[in-house]
Structure formats: C-alpha cells, structure tokens
Amino acid sequence: EYKLLGTLSLMAAIDLVSGRAHHQVVDRHCSREFVKFLQKLINTHTSKTKFRIVLDNLSAHISKEVRRYLDTEPNRFEFVFTPKHASWLNLIEVFFSKMARSVLRGLRVVSKAELRQRIRKYFKEVNYSPVVFTWKYLIEQPVKQATAASW
C-alpha cells in the first residue's frame, strides 16, 4: 500500500562556467530557505562573482525578506524571471526532468531522509565530472523562414 511520507523541496542552480550543480534539499521552499540557498551560492564563489539566476515567479523569490537580503549584497545578484507557464525555458528544469526520469521514477523510499540522501547522492555523482552546457543556437545566426515545403 502506498503511504505518503511527506514532501521535500529541491533548490538547485547550474554554474554555466564549470558545469557544477549546486543544490539544497529542504522541507519547505519559503523565503528563508531561498535566502540560505543564495548565501550558499555566495560562499562557493569569489567575492567578485555576479550571479544571474533564472527563476520562476514563486512568491518566495520576490518577498520582502529576499529583497532585504539582496540589499546586503549589492550588485551580486540579477534575477531573470521566466514567463508564467514557461518553466521549460529554465535550464534547471531540464536538469530536474532528467533527474526525475533517471533516479526518481518508480523509486520507493522508507523515509524522507532516504529520499534526501538519494537526491544528494545524485548531485554528488553529477558533480564528480560536471559537463558544461553548450548552447547549440547562436543569436547571430540568421533564422530561416519556414515554408510549407519545409514542413
């Protein structure tokens, strides 16, 4: 019989320079946890690093608590928000999808602690030999006009 053990929230970011995936697994995804994740990102990079983060429009990302924290780190963060109903534009969502298909699908765990441990293990394996994402489309390339014959 299926028994719901609770949920976890996964916050993650991909460093597009190194390919390294940063993560934080928490019980809730509120402003306080998001600020802790931002602090974790700062602690893993040099003081001159500026972060451009693509986010969805979750209220925890734009709360007063988050804005107060951003004021303590001027010019360190730039948030880019995806349009509503377009989370697929965010590269981390592709990463989540791959993780769900390769690790979590059909997974049965006996506790939230076991699920948390498996997620952390996945990130450890991914970061063992990180892959830098390479964009295939260059903005400078001319866009070919679609014609009925090309369909």
Secondary structure, DSSP 8 states (H G I E B T S, - for coil): --------EEEEEE-TTT--EEEEEES--SHHHHHHHHHHHHHTS-TT--EEEEE---GGGSSHHHHHHHHHSTTSEEEEE--TT-GGGSHHHHHHHHHIIIIITT---SSHHHHHHHHHHHHHHHHHS------S--TTS------GGG-
